[in-house]
Amino acid sequence: MKKLNSAAFVKSFLILFFSVILNNIYSQSEKEKMNNEFSQFLKQYVEKADRLSKEANLAYFNATISGKKEDYDKSADLEIQKSKIYTSKEDFAKLKKWKESNQITDPIQKRVLDVLYDAYLENQINENELAEMINMRTDIENKFSTYRAEVNGKKFTDNEIEDILKNSTDSKELKDAWMASKKIGKVVADDVIKLAKMRNQSARELGFKNFHDMSLRLSEQDPNEIEKLFDELDNLTRSSFAKLKSEMDDVLAKKYNISKDELMPWHYQNRFFQEAPKIYNVDLDTYYKDKNVVDLTKAYYKGIGLPIDEMVEKSDLYEKEGKYQHAYCTNIDREGDVRVVCNIKPNYNWMNTALHEFGHAVYDHYLDHTIDWELREPAHTFTTEAIAMMFGRFASSPAWMKDMLNISDEEKARIAEEGFKSLRLEQLVFSRWVQVVYRFEKSMYDNPDQDLNKLWWDLVEKYQMIKRPADRNEPDWASKIHIASYPCYYHNYMLGELLASQLYYHITEKVLNSTDYKNQSFANKPEVGKFLTEKIFRPGRIYFWNDMIEKATGEKLTAKYYAKQFVD
């Protein structure tokens, strides 16, 4: 091998040295350029997105409390305008370039880029198709909002139908009310199927298997992991539920003076068997029938250091003609204007719902409003569900009723066991119901042309263990508004239940320094609000959801606390 002389060696070294330096300078310059471009892009994006989000959120709020078609039309128009931000092919190309370059290395900016990339990717479809889907969804929602079940010539609200199903002992009256409530399914079914096919087509154009697959992946969930989790939950709850279901059927058969074999879907005290029938010797409604549900909700949240008075003032909480009949929470501006829509009555269900919806509200309201606009959201949709569910559960807690309703120690002791049984039954009933919705949607988006009516009842029989009415061939699946308007979301309710139990145990042990897991209400414990604000609310979406959970509780999401609370 030929040796380099000293001068040649030095020359080669200097060439290499300066080449590295120049490349480094160029690389730094390119990195700085990309970061500056991205920062400028964000500034322009937020100006548009912030304004249109506020207008769209407010328009939807106004539409749901008025029920007027013109308000729904305005809401749809603004949703379309907002969606057009994310349909920009030019902007998506920039985001893709920045993401693939790996030059955006600041942790917060990188997180913002990842969130925006997924938001844009979901909308890289034909703008006319997107507008049509939004209009269809809005029209379906309007039909749900204005639909009133009709029985013997008289129209009933959803609340009134639920009252009949809960309180009547006349099987014919129950059947008529249940059947009438299902007729909305036939009104919207064709549109829902058409919408599902359009969603699938759009998802495939973006490289996904179908809309269900896309929805999970773009919300940072692995479909295979979710499937495994639901299989685990099925195995975890099946035998316990079957035992409780048999006990439930004994009580219900006696109540309706029929045999267990004659029990039908309308005998389970609500339209979908998603809530537990009242089979224990504690009537939770009696504790709330003379109470002001809103005042109780305000007092509770104030006691844990999360006052909601400002939010209550801006909310719409009672029934009126044409109004949306369900409940939801909306963050209008990501700066603290958070509102709730309810149809409150003085009963257990609406006490639970009020605590639940304002659980969503405190999460949104107490976010850190100084962090990047794109991250001023919960870590995941199911993490806000977890907070809502944890608080909603307290409506059936004797400990909570003692602290908030001033029931006596004797009364608390009298209803403690039955109260827990009610909550346990409620959880297991709900768990099995979520299995139905999750698996129905997954299968529907796999094949929207299959016999969906049969699929629905096959799943109901398998997971809820109630039989379909004889010769029933109606689109009862379409009578559940979530399937049309909030697609591929329902499984998050179950993930929320798992996290609710995990948070409950962590707060009890680590925040309140207690091992009394059965008698917590968190009432008048401001340290609870402090923990939630610091560890859950303020970080917003800065962290991947499982990282946030681990930072807050010391563990990633696990089902073991749910099992410990309701199955073991």
C-alpha positions as CSV (number, residue, x, y, z in Angstrom):
1,M,0.0,0.0,0.0
2,K,1.3,3.4,-0.9
3,K,1.9,5.7,2.0
4,L,0.8,9.3,2.1
5,N,3.5,11.8,2.8
6,S,2.9,14.3,5.7
7,A,1.7,17.2,3.4
8,A,-0.8,14.9,1.6
9,F,-2.0,13.6,4.9
10,V,-2.6,17.0,6.3
11,K,-4.3,18.1,3.1
12,S,-6.6,15.0,3.1
13,F,-7.4,15.6,6.8
14,L,-8.3,19.3,6.2
15,I,-10.5,18.4,3.3
16,L,-12.4,15.9,5.3
17,F,-12.6,18.2,8.3
18,F,-13.9,21.1,6.4
19,S,-16.3,18.8,4.5
20,V,-17.8,17.7,7.8
21,I,-18.0,21.2,9.1
22,L,-19.6,22.5,5.9
23,N,-22.1,19.6,5.9
24,N,-22.9,20.3,9.5
25,I,-23.4,23.9,8.8
26,Y,-25.6,23.1,5.8
27,S,-27.5,20.5,7.9
28,Q,-28.0,23.0,10.7
29,S,-29.1,25.7,8.2
30,E,-31.5,23.3,6.6
31,K,-32.9,22.2,10.0
32,E,-33.3,25.9,11.0
33,K,-35.0,26.6,7.8
34,M,-37.5,23.8,8.2
35,N,-38.2,24.7,11.8
36,N,-38.9,28.3,10.7
37,E,-41.1,27.2,7.9
38,F,-43.0,24.9,10.3
39,S,-43.4,27.7,12.9
40,Q,-44.8,30.1,10.2
41,F,-47.1,27.4,9.0
42,L,-48.5,26.8,12.5
43,K,-49.1,30.5,13.0
44,Q,-51.2,30.7,9.9
45,Y,-53.0,27.4,10.6
46,V,-54.0,28.4,14.1
47,E,-55.4,31.7,12.9
48,K,-57.8,29.8,10.6
49,A,-58.5,26.8,12.7
50,D,-59.1,28.7,15.9
51,R,-61.7,31.0,14.4
52,L,-63.6,28.3,12.4
53,S,-63.5,25.9,15.4
54,K,-65.1,28.5,17.6
55,E,-67.8,29.3,15.1
56,A,-68.5,25.7,14.2
57,N,-68.7,24.6,17.9
58,L,-71.0,27.4,18.8
59,A,-73.2,26.8,15.8
60,Y,-73.5,23.1,16.7
61,F,-74.4,24.0,20.3
62,N,-77.1,26.4,19.1
63,A,-78.5,23.8,16.7
64,T,-78.8,21.1,19.3
65,I,-80.7,23.3,21.7
66,S,-83.0,24.8,19.1
67,G,-83.6,21.8,16.8
68,K,-84.1,24.2,13.9
69,K,-83.1,23.0,10.5
70,E,-81.6,26.4,9.6
71,D,-79.3,26.1,12.7
72,Y,-78.3,22.6,11.7
73,D,-77.6,23.8,8.1
74,K,-75.4,26.6,9.5
75,S,-73.6,24.0,11.7
76,A,-73.0,21.8,8.7
77,D,-71.7,24.7,6.5
78,L,-69.2,25.7,9.2
79,E,-68.1,22.1,9.6
80,I,-67.5,21.9,5.9
81,Q,-65.5,25.2,6.0
82,K,-63.4,23.9,8.9
83,S,-62.8,20.6,7.2
84,K,-61.5,22.4,4.1
85,I,-58.5,23.5,6.2
86,Y,-57.4,19.8,6.5
87,T,-58.2,18.9,2.9
88,S,-55.4,21.1,1.5
89,K,-53.1,18.8,-0.6
90,E,-50.4,21.5,-0.6
91,D,-50.4,21.9,3.2
92,F,-50.4,18.1,3.7
93,A,-47.4,17.8,1.3
94,K,-45.5,20.2,3.6
95,L,-46.4,18.3,6.7
96,K,-45.3,15.1,5.1
97,K,-42.0,16.6,4.0
98,W,-41.4,17.9,7.6
99,K,-42.3,14.7,9.2
100,E,-40.2,12.5,6.9
101,S,-37.2,14.9,7.2
102,N,-36.9,14.2,11.0
103,Q,-35.7,17.8,11.3
104,I,-38.4,18.9,13.7
105,T,-36.8,17.6,16.9
106,D,-38.2,19.8,19.6
107,P,-40.5,17.4,21.6
108,I,-43.5,19.8,21.7
109,Q,-43.2,20.8,18.1
110,K,-42.7,17.2,17.0
111,R,-45.8,16.3,18.9
112,V,-47.7,19.1,17.2
113,L,-46.5,17.9,13.9
114,D,-47.6,14.3,14.6
115,V,-51.1,15.5,15.7
116,L,-51.5,17.7,12.7
117,Y,-50.2,15.1,10.2
118,D,-52.9,12.6,11.3
119,A,-55.6,15.3,11.2
120,Y,-54.7,16.3,7.7
121,L,-54.2,12.6,6.5
122,E,-57.8,11.8,7.5
123,N,-59.1,14.5,5.3
124,Q,-57.0,14.0,2.2
125,I,-60.1,13.0,0.2
126,N,-62.3,14.7,-2.4
127,E,-63.7,17.9,-0.9
128,N,-67.1,17.3,-2.5
129,E,-67.3,13.8,-0.9
130,L,-66.3,15.2,2.5
131,A,-69.0,17.9,2.3
132,E,-71.6,15.3,1.3
133,M,-70.6,13.1,4.3
134,I,-70.8,16.0,6.7
135,N,-74.2,17.0,5.3
136,M,-75.5,13.5,5.5
137,R,-74.3,13.1,9.1
138,T,-75.9,16.4,10.1
139,D,-79.2,15.5,8.4
140,I,-79.2,12.2,10.3
141,E,-78.5,14.0,13.6
142,N,-81.4,16.4,12.9
143,K,-83.7,13.4,12.4
144,F,-82.7,12.0,15.7
145,S,-83.1,15.3,17.5
146,T,-86.6,15.9,16.2
147,Y,-87.9,12.3,16.2
148,R,-90.5,11.5,18.8
149,A,-91.7,8.0,19.3
150,E,-95.4,7.6,18.7
151,V,-97.6,5.2,20.7
152,N,-101.4,5.1,20.2
153,G,-101.3,8.5,18.5
154,K,-99.4,10.2,21.3
155,K,-95.8,11.4,20.9
156,F,-93.1,10.7,23.5
157,T,-89.6,12.1,24.2
158,D,-86.8,9.7,24.8
159,N,-87.0,10.5,28.5
160,E,-90.7,9.6,28.5
161,I,-90.0,6.3,26.7
162,E,-87.3,5.5,29.3
163,D,-89.8,6.3,32.1
164,I,-92.3,3.8,30.6
165,L,-89.7,1.1,30.2
166,K,-88.4,1.6,33.8
167,N,-91.8,1.9,35.6
168,S,-94.5,0.0,33.7
169,T,-95.3,-3.6,34.5
170,D,-97.6,-4.0,31.6
171,S,-95.8,-6.1,28.9
172,K,-97.9,-4.8,26.1
173,E,-97.3,-1.2,27.1
174,L,-93.5,-2.0,27.4
175,K,-93.5,-3.6,24.0
176,D,-95.4,-0.8,22.3
177,A,-93.0,1.8,23.8
178,W,-89.9,-0.2,22.9
179,M,-91.1,-0.8,19.3
180,A,-92.0,2.8,18.8
181,S,-88.5,3.9,19.9
182,K,-86.9,1.7,17.3
183,K,-88.8,3.1,14.4
184,I,-86.1,5.9,14.1
185,G,-83.8,3.1,12.8
186,K,-85.9,2.6,9.7
187,V,-85.9,6.4,9.1
188,V,-82.1,6.7,9.0
189,A,-80.8,3.2,8.2
190,D,-80.3,3.6,4.4
191,D,-78.5,6.9,5.0
192,V,-76.3,5.3,7.6
193,I,-75.3,2.4,5.3
194,K,-74.6,4.9,2.5
195,L,-72.5,7.0,4.8
196,A,-70.6,3.9,6.0
197,K,-69.7,3.0,2.4
198,M,-68.6,6.5,1.6
199,R,-66.4,6.5,4.8
200,N,-64.9,3.2,3.7
201,Q,-64.2,4.5,0.2
202,S,-62.4,7.5,1.6
203,A,-60.4,5.4,4.1
204,R,-59.2,3.1,1.3
205,E,-58.2,6.0,-0.9
206,L,-55.9,6.9,2.0
207,G,-54.4,3.4,2.2
208,F,-56.4,2.0,5.1
209,K,-58.3,-1.3,5.2
210,N,-61.6,0.5,6.0
211,F,-63.0,3.4,8.0
212,H,-62.9,1.5,11.3
213,D,-59.2,0.6,10.8
214,M,-58.4,4.2,9.9
215,S,-60.4,5.7,12.8
216,L,-58.5,3.7,15.4
217,R,-55.0,4.1,13.8
218,L,-55.4,7.9,13.4
219,S,-56.5,8.1,17.1
220,E,-53.2,6.4,18.1
221,Q,-54.7,3.0,18.7
222,D,-53.6,-0.3,17.3
223,P,-56.8,-2.2,16.1
224,N,-55.2,-5.5,16.9
225,E,-54.5,-4.4,20.5
226,I,-58.0,-3.1,20.9
227,E,-59.4,-6.5,19.6
228,K,-57.2,-8.4,22.1
229,L,-58.4,-6.1,24.9
230,F,-62.0,-6.7,24.1
231,D,-61.5,-10.5,23.9
232,E,-59.8,-10.3,27.3
233,L,-62.8,-8.3,28.7
234,D,-65.2,-10.8,27.2
235,N,-63.4,-13.6,29.0
236,L,-63.1,-11.6,32.1
237,T,-66.8,-10.7,32.4
238,R,-68.7,-13.5,30.6
239,S,-69.2,-15.9,33.5
240,S,-69.9,-13.2,36.1
241,F,-72.4,-11.6,33.8
242,A,-74.1,-14.9,33.0
243,K,-74.6,-15.5,36.7
244,L,-75.9,-12.0,37.3
245,K,-78.1,-12.2,34.2
246,S,-79.8,-15.3,35.5
247,E,-80.5,-13.7,38.9
248,M,-81.7,-10.6,37.1
249,D,-84.1,-12.7,35.0
250,D,-85.6,-14.3,38.1
251,V,-86.4,-10.9,39.5
252,L,-87.7,-9.5,36.2
253,A,-89.9,-12.5,35.5
254,K,-91.5,-12.2,38.9
255,K,-92.0,-8.5,38.4
256,Y,-93.8,-8.9,35.1
257,N,-95.6,-12.1,36.1
258,I,-94.1,-14.1,33.2
259,S,-91.7,-17.0,32.9
260,K,-88.0,-16.4,32.3
261,D,-88.3,-17.8,28.8
262,E,-90.9,-15.1,28.0
263,L,-88.5,-12.2,28.8
264,M,-88.0,-9.9,25.8
265,P,-85.8,-6.9,25.2
266,W,-88.5,-4.5,26.3
267,H,-88.5,-6.1,29.8
268,Y,-84.9,-4.9,30.6
269,Q,-86.0,-1.3,31.5
270,N,-84.2,0.7,28.8
271,R,-84.1,0.8,25.0
272,F,-80.8,-1.0,24.5
273,F,-80.1,-2.8,27.8
274,Q,-77.1,-0.6,28.2
275,E,-78.0,0.3,31.8
276,A,-78.7,-2.1,34.6
277,P,-82.4,-2.8,35.5
278,K,-83.4,-2.1,39.0
279,I,-83.4,-5.5,40.7
280,Y,-82.0,-4.7,44.1
281,N,-83.7,-3.3,47.1
282,V,-82.4,0.2,46.7
283,D,-84.3,2.7,44.5
284,L,-81.7,5.3,43.7
285,D,-84.2,7.5,42.1
286,T,-85.8,8.2,45.5
287,Y,-82.7,9.9,46.7
288,Y,-82.8,12.4,44.0
289,K,-86.5,13.0,43.3
290,D,-86.7,16.1,45.5
291,K,-83.1,17.3,44.8
292,N,-81.7,20.0,42.5
293,V,-79.3,18.0,40.4
294,V,-77.5,21.0,39.0
295,D,-76.9,22.5,42.5
296,L,-75.6,19.2,43.7
297,T,-73.2,19.0,40.8
298,K,-72.0,22.5,41.4
299,A,-71.5,21.9,45.1
300,Y,-69.6,18.7,44.5
301,Y,-67.1,20.1,41.9
302,K,-66.5,23.2,44.0
303,G,-65.7,20.9,47.0
304,I,-62.9,19.1,45.1
305,G,-61.4,22.4,43.9
306,L,-62.9,22.4,40.4
307,P,-65.7,25.0,40.4
308,I,-68.1,24.8,37.4
309,D,-70.4,27.9,38.0
310,E,-69.2,29.7,34.9
311,M,-69.7,26.6,32.7
312,V,-73.2,26.0,34.2
313,E,-74.2,29.5,33.3
314,K,-73.4,29.0,29.6
315,S,-74.9,25.5,29.4
316,D,-78.4,24.3,28.4
317,L,-79.5,21.7,31.0
318,Y,-83.3,21.2,30.8
319,E,-85.8,19.8,28.3
320,K,-87.5,21.8,25.6
321,E,-89.3,21.2,22.3
322,G,-87.0,20.2,19.4
323,K,-83.9,20.0,21.6
324,Y,-81.2,17.3,21.3
325,Q,-82.4,14.6,23.6
326,H,-79.1,13.2,24.8
327,A,-76.2,14.8,26.6
328,Y,-72.8,16.1,25.6
329,C,-70.0,18.5,26.5
330,T,-68.4,20.9,24.1
331,N,-65.2,23.0,24.3
332,I,-66.2,26.1,22.3
333,D,-62.8,27.9,22.1
334,R,-60.0,25.9,23.9
335,E,-59.7,28.9,26.2
336,G,-62.2,28.0,28.9
337,D,-65.6,28.5,27.3
338,V,-66.9,24.9,28.0
339,R,-70.6,24.1,27.8
340,V,-72.9,21.1,28.6
341,V,-76.2,20.1,27.1
342,C,-78.5,17.9,29.2
343,N,-82.2,17.2,29.7
344,I,-82.1,17.0,33.4
345,K,-84.7,15.4,35.6
346,P,-84.5,14.8,39.3
347,N,-83.5,11.1,39.2
348,Y,-80.5,8.9,39.5
349,N,-79.8,8.7,35.7
350,W,-79.5,12.4,35.3
351,M,-77.5,12.8,38.5
352,N,-75.0,10.3,37.0
353,T,-75.2,12.1,33.6
354,A,-74.6,15.6,35.2
355,L,-71.6,14.4,37.1
356,H,-70.4,12.6,34.0
357,E,-70.7,15.6,31.6
358,F,-69.2,18.1,33.9
359,G,-66.3,15.6,34.4
360,H,-65.7,16.2,30.7
361,A,-66.2,19.9,31.3
362,V,-63.6,20.3,34.1
363,Y,-61.0,18.4,31.9
364,D,-61.5,20.9,29.1
365,H,-61.8,23.9,31.3
366,Y,-58.7,23.3,33.4
367,L,-56.4,22.5,30.6
368,D,-53.3,24.7,30.3
369,H,-54.6,27.3,27.9
370,T,-51.0,28.6,27.3
371,I,-49.7,25.4,25.6
372,D,-49.8,25.1,21.8
373,W,-53.4,25.3,20.5
374,E,-53.2,22.0,18.7
375,L,-52.4,20.3,22.1
376,R,-55.2,21.9,24.1
377,E,-57.3,18.7,24.1
378,P,-57.4,15.7,26.3
379,A,-54.6,13.2,25.8
380,H,-57.2,10.9,24.1
381,T,-60.9,10.8,23.8
382,F,-61.1,7.9,26.2
383,T,-59.1,9.8,28.9
384,T,-61.8,12.4,29.2
385,E,-64.3,9.6,29.2
386,A,-62.4,8.1,32.2
387,I,-62.7,11.3,34.2
388,A,-66.4,11.6,33.3
389,M,-67.1,8.0,34.3
390,M,-65.2,8.1,37.5
391,F,-67.3,11.0,38.7
392,G,-70.6,9.6,37.2
393,R,-70.2,6.4,39.3
394,F,-70.5,8.4,42.5
395,A,-74.3,9.0,41.9
396,S,-74.9,5.4,43.1
397,S,-72.3,5.5,45.9
398,P,-73.7,5.5,49.5
399,A,-70.5,7.3,50.6
400,W,-71.2,10.1,48.1
401,M,-74.8,10.3,49.1
402,K,-73.9,10.6,52.7
403,D,-71.4,13.4,52.0
404,M,-73.6,15.2,49.4
405,L,-77.2,14.3,50.3
406,N,-76.7,14.0,54.1
407,I,-78.2,10.6,54.4
408,S,-77.6,9.1,57.8
409,D,-74.9,6.6,58.8
410,E,-77.7,4.0,59.3
411,E,-79.1,4.7,55.8
412,K,-75.6,4.5,54.3
413,A,-75.0,1.1,56.0
414,R,-78.4,-0.1,55.0
415,I,-77.9,0.5,51.3
416,A,-74.1,0.0,51.1
417,E,-74.2,-3.7,49.9
418,E,-77.2,-3.2,47.6
419,G,-75.7,0.0,46.3
420,F,-72.4,-1.7,45.4
421,K,-74.3,-4.6,43.8
422,S,-76.2,-2.0,41.7
423,L,-73.0,-0.4,40.5
424,R,-71.4,-3.8,39.8
425,L,-74.4,-4.9,37.8
426,E,-74.4,-1.5,36.0
427,Q,-70.7,-2.0,35.0
428,L,-71.1,-5.5,33.8
429,V,-74.2,-4.8,31.8
430,F,-72.5,-1.8,30.2
431,S,-69.4,-3.8,29.5
432,R,-71.4,-6.4,27.6
433,W,-73.3,-3.7,25.7
434,V,-70.1,-2.1,24.5
435,Q,-69.0,-5.4,23.2
436,V,-72.1,-5.4,20.9
437,V,-71.5,-1.9,19.6
438,Y,-67.7,-2.3,19.1
439,R,-68.1,-5.6,17.3
440,F,-71.0,-4.5,15.2
441,E,-69.2,-1.4,13.9
442,K,-66.0,-3.4,13.2
443,S,-68.0,-5.9,11.2
444,M,-70.2,-3.3,9.5
445,Y,-67.2,-1.5,8.1
446,D,-65.7,-4.8,7.1
447,N,-68.8,-5.4,5.0
448,P,-71.7,-2.9,4.9
449,D,-73.6,-5.1,2.5
450,Q,-74.1,-8.0,4.9
451,D,-77.4,-8.6,6.7
452,L,-76.9,-5.9,9.4
453,N,-80.2,-6.6,11.1
454,K,-79.2,-10.2,11.7
455,L,-75.7,-9.3,12.7
456,W,-77.0,-6.9,15.4
457,W,-79.2,-9.5,17.0
458,D,-76.6,-12.2,16.7
459,L,-74.3,-10.0,18.8
460,V,-77.0,-9.0,21.2
461,E,-77.8,-12.6,21.9
462,K,-74.2,-13.6,22.3
463,Y,-72.9,-10.7,24.5
464,Q,-76.0,-9.4,26.2
465,M,-77.7,-12.7,26.4
466,I,-81.2,-11.5,25.5
467,K,-83.2,-13.0,22.7
468,R,-84.5,-11.2,19.6
469,P,-88.2,-10.8,19.1
470,A,-89.7,-13.5,16.9
471,D,-89.3,-12.8,13.2
472,R,-87.7,-9.4,13.9
473,N,-86.0,-8.1,10.8
474,E,-85.8,-4.3,11.3
475,P,-82.7,-2.0,11.5
476,D,-82.7,-1.7,15.2
477,W,-78.9,-1.1,15.1
478,A,-79.6,2.2,13.4
479,S,-81.7,3.5,16.3
480,K,-78.4,4.0,18.2
481,I,-77.3,7.5,17.3
482,H,-73.6,6.8,18.0
483,I,-73.4,4.4,15.0
484,A,-74.4,7.1,12.6
485,S,-73.0,10.3,14.2
486,Y,-70.1,9.2,16.4
487,P,-68.7,6.2,14.5
488,C,-66.0,3.9,15.8
489,Y,-65.9,5.8,19.1
490,Y,-67.9,3.6,21.4
491,H,-65.1,1.3,22.4
492,N,-63.5,4.3,24.1
493,Y,-66.2,4.3,26.7
494,M,-64.9,0.9,27.8
495,L,-61.3,2.0,27.8
496,G,-62.6,5.0,29.9
497,E,-64.1,2.6,32.4
498,L,-60.8,0.8,32.8
499,L,-58.9,4.0,33.3
500,A,-61.6,5.3,35.7
501,S,-60.9,2.4,38.0
502,Q,-57.2,2.8,37.7
503,L,-57.5,6.5,38.6
504,Y,-59.9,5.8,41.5
505,Y,-57.5,3.3,43.1
506,H,-54.5,5.6,42.6
507,I,-56.2,8.6,44.1
508,T,-57.5,6.7,47.0
509,E,-54.1,5.2,47.9
510,K,-51.6,7.8,46.7
511,V,-53.5,11.1,47.0
512,L,-55.8,10.5,50.0
513,N,-53.4,8.0,51.6
514,S,-56.3,5.5,52.3
515,T,-56.8,1.8,51.7
516,D,-60.6,2.1,52.1
517,Y,-61.4,1.5,48.4
518,K,-65.2,1.0,49.0
519,N,-66.0,4.2,50.8
520,Q,-64.6,7.0,48.8
521,S,-66.6,9.9,47.4
522,F,-63.7,12.5,47.0
523,A,-66.2,15.0,48.3
524,N,-64.7,18.1,49.8
525,K,-61.2,16.9,49.0
526,P,-59.5,19.7,47.0
527,E,-56.3,17.6,46.8
528,V,-58.2,15.5,44.3
529,G,-58.8,18.4,42.0
530,K,-55.2,19.5,42.4
531,F,-53.9,16.0,41.4
532,L,-56.2,15.8,38.4
533,T,-55.4,19.3,37.2
534,E,-51.6,18.9,37.5
535,K,-51.3,15.3,36.3
536,I,-54.2,14.8,33.9
537,F,-55.8,18.1,32.7
538,R,-53.0,20.6,32.3
539,P,-50.7,18.4,30.1
540,G,-53.5,18.3,27.5
541,R,-52.2,16.3,24.5
542,I,-48.5,16.9,25.0
543,Y,-47.9,13.2,25.7
544,F,-49.1,10.0,24.0
545,W,-52.1,8.8,26.0
546,N,-50.4,5.8,27.6
547,D,-47.3,7.8,28.5
548,M,-49.6,10.4,30.3
549,I,-51.3,7.6,32.2
550,E,-48.0,6.1,33.3
551,K,-46.7,9.5,34.4
552,A,-49.9,10.1,36.4
553,T,-50.4,6.7,38.0
554,G,-47.1,4.9,37.7
555,E,-48.5,2.3,35.3
556,K,-49.7,2.1,31.7
557,L,-53.4,1.4,31.1
558,T,-54.4,-1.9,32.7
559,A,-57.6,-3.8,33.2
560,K,-56.6,-5.2,36.6
561,Y,-58.2,-2.4,38.7
562,Y,-61.5,-2.7,36.8
563,A,-61.4,-6.4,37.6
564,K,-60.5,-5.8,41.2
565,Q,-63.4,-3.3,41.5
566,F,-66.2,-5.1,39.7
567,V,-65.3,-8.7,38.8
568,D,-63.0,-10.3,41.4
